[in-house]
Amino acid sequence: MLNTVKEHSPEAIAKKAQEMADGFLKKSKDKTLTIGIIGLGYVGLPLAEAYNKQGYNVVGYDIDPRKVEIINNGDVLLKHMDKTRMETLRDSGLLSATTDIAALKEADALLICVPTPLNAHREPDLSYVKKTTVELAKILHPGQIVILESTTYPGTSEEVILPLLEAGSGLKAGLEFAVAYSPEREDPGNPNFETSTIPKVVGANTPAEMEMAVATYNIITTPVPVSNMRTAEAVKLSENIFRLINIALVNELKTVYAPMGIDVWEVIDAAKTKPFGFMPFYPGPGLGGHCIPIDPFYLTWKAREHGVSTRFIELAGDVIAQMPKYVIERISEAMSTHLKKPLAGSRILLVGLSYKKNVDDMRESPTLHLIDQLRQRGADVQYHDPYIAKVPMTRDHPEYHGMQSVPLTKEGVAGFDCAVIATDHDNVDYDLIVREMDLIIDTRNATARVTGLPKDHVIKS
Ligand SMILES: NC(=O)c1ccc[n+]([C@@H]2O[C@H](COP(=O)([O-])OP(=O)(O)OC[C@H]3O[C@@H](n4cnc5c(N)ncnc54)[C@H](O)[C@@H]3O)[C@@H](O)[C@H]2O)c1
């Protein structure tokens, strides 16, 4: 602690801060840093693997004993991290997963990767982050750095994390321990990028804290320093808001072009040949996942505190929210014109349940809204998804728990009036769907890959 006037001089403060950083930087140079990861989910587990690959000791902490056991056994937790990867992680002897927070005392860097959902009023739910921070403060010791990776609104690290850590530990941020923010850019299931090839934005409020944060991420990728924590928080939200707006736009274009007889996917494919100034985004049955439908509204909430409105973001959210309804209308029309049947009483096979292709994640998936609305209109709906054999328990749709994937075989699809392709997994037999079904509503242009078969009964929507 700094007690005297002399000790409060800018030079004394800078010196103390640098001493804190020097200990950490020495360990970083010697490659003896221990990394603590809090929350071993879609973000935390691949991050643990990235440090493990570089030969660093990792302590992984999660409140879920089931996950901890799976990881320590070398079993599969996330479908896109296969058994070989999990066994390599276990056999390295460098990763210990635990439910005992005291184990994090030995970590030099503490990376928080816990959920940041919206609550029932669509406002930020920071309860996981706050709970974790309060617990971490109890074990915090001088020389450690705490870095929040969870997506959140600008100001969280400075206004929520930092004061909770100081109050709970009695230590001073920036002098005795460090705080930073670094947003996660993980894209589960994307084979084109891995941690080492995704640059990492890092924000810290003082030079010493920035040095420590940059040293932490230098181990696994290229850090991109920005001037402070709130800027780094804003970077993440801006990236996801950019996606939200563009996805909403392209969905609107879909609804405008359809009655003109123009195929929006053909438009996008041609437009993207422009070597500059255009970036392709693709339409679908609605917005899904734990990021794009949620993160932009963290900014909306925070903007209100500053008396600023976010009309553009809210408009994009409204446009996207209409998509499941739009698709249902197209299904109803197609049933009537192609099969001369009403939607009520029909049997619909939904192909793809997860919110995006090649993953098993169905959080916030628009496909669940499709099932809801189709059932409300009297249709009998079943699904096929190679990644989801059985619907797990979900907070918003407990009633679908236990539903099972219909096999995608000639016999399995017999008796269904219509297939609705909601997610374009690569390992689905689209030829079989086009060959065997009388009517297909394709919301992802997945049937474009089917060649040599008649497609008059395929309606893009
Ligand atoms: N999944 C992605 O692709 C992705 C990408 C970028 C950013 N993010 C952001 O990263 C954060 C984490 O997302 P995720 O997808 O990994 O979530 P997740 O639900 O897959 O994992 C979170 C983990 O945290 C654990 N946890 C909850 N409370 C805890 C506590 N108090 N202490 C310790 N562990 C706790 C849970 O048991 C779970 O294992 C969120 O803010 C999310 O928005 C996610």
The ligand as a MOL file (V3000), in Angstrom:
LIG
                    3D

  0  0  0     0  0            999 V3000
M  V30 BEGIN CTAB
M  V30 COUNTS 44 48 0 0 0
M  V30 BEGIN ATOM
M  V30 1 N -19.4140 -19.3550 -27.8500 0
M  V30 2 C -18.8900 -18.4670 -28.6660 0
M  V30 3 O -18.7010 -18.7150 -29.8450 0
M  V30 4 C -18.4780 -17.1020 -28.1630 0
M  V30 5 C -17.7190 -16.2900 -29.0150 0
M  V30 6 C -17.2940 -15.0510 -28.5560 0
M  V30 7 C -17.6510 -14.6390 -27.2820 0
M  V30 8 N -18.4200 -15.4360 -26.4850 0 CHG=1
M  V30 9 C -18.7220 -14.9480 -25.1410 0
M  V30 10 O -17.9330 -15.6840 -24.2070 0
M  V30 11 C -18.6500 -15.8550 -22.9820 0
M  V30 12 C -18.7560 -17.3310 -22.6470 0
M  V30 13 O -19.5170 -17.9660 -23.6610 0
M  V30 14 P -19.5180 -19.5320 -23.8810 0
M  V30 15 O -20.1910 -19.7430 -25.1980 0
M  V30 16 O -18.1690 -20.1030 -23.6700 0 CHG=-1
M  V30 17 O -20.4890 -20.0030 -22.7020 0
M  V30 18 P -20.6820 -21.5060 -22.1640 0
M  V30 19 O -22.0180 -21.5280 -21.5310 0
M  V30 20 O -20.3520 -22.4910 -23.2310 0
M  V30 21 O -19.5620 -21.6400 -21.0410 0
M  V30 22 C -19.5700 -20.9040 -19.8600 0
M  V30 23 C -19.0400 -21.7940 -18.7450 0
M  V30 24 O -18.9690 -21.0020 -17.5620 0
M  V30 25 C -19.3220 -21.8190 -16.4760 0
M  V30 26 N -19.6880 -20.9560 -15.3490 0
M  V30 27 C -20.8340 -20.2920 -15.1180 0
M  V30 28 N -20.7480 -19.5840 -13.9740 0
M  V30 29 C -19.5180 -19.7980 -13.4720 0
M  V30 30 C -18.8310 -19.3470 -12.3240 0
M  V30 31 N -19.4050 -18.5210 -11.4670 0
M  V30 32 N -17.5710 -19.7790 -12.1290 0
M  V30 33 C -16.9860 -20.6280 -13.0060 0
M  V30 34 N -17.5860 -21.0900 -14.1100 0
M  V30 35 C -18.8310 -20.6740 -14.3470 0
M  V30 36 C -20.4370 -22.6890 -17.0010 0
M  V30 37 O -20.6110 -23.8590 -16.2290 0
M  V30 38 C -19.9330 -22.9850 -18.4190 0
M  V30 39 O -19.1550 -24.1600 -18.4630 0
M  V30 40 C -19.9920 -15.1440 -23.1760 0
M  V30 41 O -19.8530 -13.8250 -22.7550 0
M  V30 42 C -20.1540 -15.1530 -24.6850 0
M  V30 43 O -20.9750 -14.1080 -25.1290 0
M  V30 44 C -18.8260 -16.6640 -26.8900 0
M  V30 END ATOM
M  V30 BEGIN BOND
M  V30 1 1 1 2
M  V30 2 2 2 3
M  V30 3 1 2 4
M  V30 4 1 4 5
M  V30 5 2 4 44
M  V30 6 2 5 6
M  V30 7 1 6 7
M  V30 8 2 7 8
M  V30 9 1 8 9
M  V30 10 1 8 44
M  V30 11 1 9 10
M  V30 12 1 9 42
M  V30 13 1 10 11
M  V30 14 1 11 12
M  V30 15 1 11 40
M  V30 16 1 12 13
M  V30 17 1 13 14
M  V30 18 2 14 15
M  V30 19 1 14 16
M  V30 20 1 14 17
M  V30 21 1 17 18
M  V30 22 2 18 19
M  V30 23 1 18 20
M  V30 24 1 18 21
M  V30 25 1 21 22
M  V30 26 1 22 23
M  V30 27 1 23 24
M  V30 28 1 23 38
M  V30 29 1 24 25
M  V30 30 1 25 26
M  V30 31 1 25 36
M  V30 32 1 26 27
M  V30 33 1 26 35
M  V30 34 2 27 28
M  V30 35 1 28 29
M  V30 36 1 29 30
M  V30 37 2 29 35
M  V30 38 1 30 31
M  V30 39 2 30 32
M  V30 40 1 32 33
M  V30 41 2 33 34
M  V30 42 1 34 35
M  V30 43 1 36 37
M  V30 44 1 36 38
M  V30 45 1 38 39
M  V30 46 1 40 41
M  V30 47 1 40 42
M  V30 48 1 42 43
M  V30 END BOND
M  V30 END CTAB
M  END
